[in-house]
């Protein structure tokens, strides 16, 4: 399957070194089996959601209200549901990836869109209480772009647990 992939930063050896460096010294001494078992590369789907928010500023003038457009880009991890606002979309390139290497999304696409929209509304309402956006009335929130990108992770089998390390 041909997908858009974020470039990996770590090799398999560097990922093993990173896992072993995070072990406490006491557990290295007490447990002699600090061997990392099988390691393989998996891709987790991230959704890039771009929203256009149209708002009108409240004023005393009835017919001359200022309208503003805000564009917010959100990056949502579909595996655990974590979302964040980003300024720039990460650089990606097209690559063939086997379907078995892609982790399944735990969250539905429509559910992601509505939850992130609610987060944006909550953010604007929360800032309105602080008086940053004192006189803003949100008219409309539109989803302008929904894109899937995949981020590589090294999955290591270490003492019976699966450990995810960014690649």
Secondary structure, DSSP 4 states (H G I P E B T S, - for coil): -EEEEEPP---HHHHHHHHHHTS-HHHHHH--------EEEEEEEEEEEEEEEEEEE--S-SS---EEEEEEEEEEETTT--EEEESSPPPEEEEE--GGGBPPPSS-HHHHHHHHHHHHHHHHHHHHHTTTTTTEEEEEEEEEEEEEEEEEEEEEEETTEEEEEE-
